[in-house]
Amino acid sequence: MPASRSRTERWRESLAKIHQRGGGLEFTADVGGQPDAGNLVWRVRLLDMTDSELVIEAPGSMGKRFSVETGARLIGIMNVGQNRWMFHTQVLGRAGGQSPAFRLAMPERVERCMRRSFDRISNASISLPSVECWALRDPRSAVAAEVANRIKILDQLDSDITGVVSDGSIDPVELPDVGPKFTAELANIGGGGVGLRIARDSGPTIEGSHLFWIRIDLRPTVPVPLALTARRSHTHIDSGQNIYAGMAFEFQLNPPHKLFVIDQISRYFEAGQRKAAA
C-alpha cells in the first residue's frame, strides 16, 4: 500500500503524533466559496485530543488572541513531511484551562491534497491572500511608507462612501528604498509573523536579503493592501516545489505601526468568522 494512502487511512495516528511532539495544525474559516472571501490560515498548537474532539490554542497575532465563535465552520490542514491533508470541522466551544483554547469536533475523515492542487480537496478549497514583496535596502525608508499606508487605509475606512476599495496598485513614489518586486501567497499566520509561499524562481531574491517590505492583500475587508516590514527567519522547499519562507514582523523603527497591523488582521479575522457562521 502506498505510504500516503496508508497515512490517510491512519490519520488519527498522525494527529496523535503531532500532539505528542507538541506540533501544530492549520485552520481557516470555511467560507464556502463566498465571493470576496479569502482565507487567512492560522497556525496553532494541538493541545489535546480525544476520540471525539480536538483542543487547539486560540489563534493570535503579536500577543493578541482572537475568539472563535461556537458553531463556526472551519477547514483544518494537517501537514506531515511533504504531504498535506485537509478536513472539515466545527467549533464546539471554549476549552478549560488558563490559556485560551477551543474545542473542535474530531473530523469524520481527512483527504489528501494533490501536489498540483495544494489547497484543494474534493469538497473544499482555500483561496490564499496575495502578497507583494520587496527586499528592503534601507529599513528607515519604510517608516514613511508605512505611515502613508496607515493614513490611506484609515481614510478609506472612515469614508462616507461605503464599500470604497482601492485597486491595490501602489505609486512608485510611495515605495521605500527597495529592490525588485516578487509576489507570494500568504500561506499562514502565527503569533509573530507569517508564512509565505513563493515561486522557486524568486529564490535568489528571498535568500539574498533578510529584511523585506511586504503588502498583504486583505481587500475588501481592509480596503488597501496592508504594508509592513518583515524579517526572513527560515526557508524550505514545500511539496509543491515552491519556497516556504517564515517571516517575522519587524516594528523596531516604527512601533506605533504594530497596533495598527493587529487591528487590521483582527478586522479580517472577524469578517471571516461572520462568513463562516452565515
Secondary structure as the mmCIF struct_conf table of DSSP 4:
data_model
#
loop_
_struct_conf.conf_type_id
_struct_conf.id
_struct_conf.beg_label_comp_id
_struct_conf.beg_label_asym_id
_struct_conf.beg_label_seq_id
_struct_conf.end_label_comp_id
_struct_conf.end_label_asym_id
_struct_conf.end_label_seq_id
HELX_RH_AL_P HELX_RH_AL_P1 ALA A 3 GLU A 9
TURN_TY1_P TURN_TY1_P1 ARG A 10 ARG A 10
HELX_RH_AL_P HELX_RH_AL_P2 TRP A 11 GLN A 20
TURN_TY1_P TURN_TY1_P2 ARG A 21 GLY A 22
STRN STRN1 GLY A 24 ALA A 29
TURN_TY1_P TURN_TY1_P3 GLY A 32 GLY A 33
TURN_TY1_P TURN_TY1_P4 PRO A 35 ASP A 36
STRN STRN2 TRP A 42 MET A 49
BEND BEND1 ASP A 51 SER A 52
STRN STRN3 GLU A 53 GLU A 57
HELX_LH_PP_P HELX_LH_PP_P1 ALA A 58 PRO A 59
STRN STRN4 GLY A 60 SER A 61
TURN_TY1_P TURN_TY1_P5 MET A 62 GLY A 63
STRN STRN5 LYS A 64 ARG A 65
TURN_TY1_P TURN_TY1_P6 THR A 70 GLY A 71
STRN STRN6 ARG A 73 VAL A 80
TURN_TY1_P TURN_TY1_P7 GLY A 81 GLN A 82
STRN STRN7 ASN A 83 ARG A 94
HELX_LH_PP_P HELX_LH_PP_P2 ALA A 95 GLY A 96
BEND BEND2 GLY A 97 SER A 99
STRN STRN8 ALA A 101 ALA A 105
HELX_LH_PP_P HELX_LH_PP_P3 MET A 106 PRO A 107
BEND BEND3 GLU A 108 GLU A 108
STRN STRN9 GLU A 111 ARG A 112
HELX_LH_PP_P HELX_LH_PP_P4 CYS A 113 MET A 114
HELX_RH_3T_P HELX_RH_3T_P1 ARG A 115 SER A 117
TURN_TY1_P TURN_TY1_P8 PHE A 118 ASP A 119
STRN STRN10 ARG A 120 ILE A 121
TURN_TY1_P TURN_TY1_P9 SER A 122 ASN A 123
STRN STRN11 ALA A 124 SER A 125
HELX_LH_PP_P HELX_LH_PP_P5 LEU A 128 PRO A 129
STRN STRN12 SER A 130 LEU A 136
BEND BEND4 ARG A 137 ARG A 137
TURN_TY1_P TURN_TY1_P10 PRO A 139 ARG A 140
HELX_RH_AL_P HELX_RH_AL_P3 SER A 141 ASP A 158
BEND BEND5 ASP A 160 ILE A 161
TURN_TY1_P TURN_TY1_P11 THR A 162 GLY A 163
BEND BEND6 GLY A 168 GLY A 168
HELX_RH_3T_P HELX_RH_3T_P2 PRO A 172 GLU A 174
BEND BEND7 LEU A 175 LEU A 175
BEND BEND8 ASP A 177 ASP A 177
STRN STRN13 VAL A 178 ILE A 189
BEND BEND9 GLY A 191 GLY A 192
STRN STRN14 GLY A 193 ILE A 198
HELX_RH_3T_P HELX_RH_3T_P3 ARG A 200 SER A 202
HELX_RH_AL_P HELX_RH_AL_P4 GLY A 203 GLU A 207
TURN_TY1_P TURN_TY1_P12 GLY A 208 GLY A 208
BEND BEND10 HIS A 210 HIS A 210
STRN STRN15 LEU A 211 ILE A 216
TURN_TY1_P TURN_TY1_P13 ARG A 219 THR A 221
BEND BEND11 VAL A 222 VAL A 224
STRN STRN16 LEU A 226 ILE A 237
TURN_TY1_P TURN_TY1_P14 SER A 239 GLY A 240
BEND BEND12 GLN A 241 GLN A 241
HELX_LH_PP_P HELX_LH_PP_P6 ASN A 242 ASN A 242
STRN STRN17 ILE A 243 GLU A 250
TURN_TY1_P TURN_TY1_P15 GLN A 252 LEU A 253
TURN_TY1_P TURN_TY1_P16 PRO A 255 PRO A 255
HELX_RH_AL_P HELX_RH_AL_P5 PRO A 256 ALA A 277
#
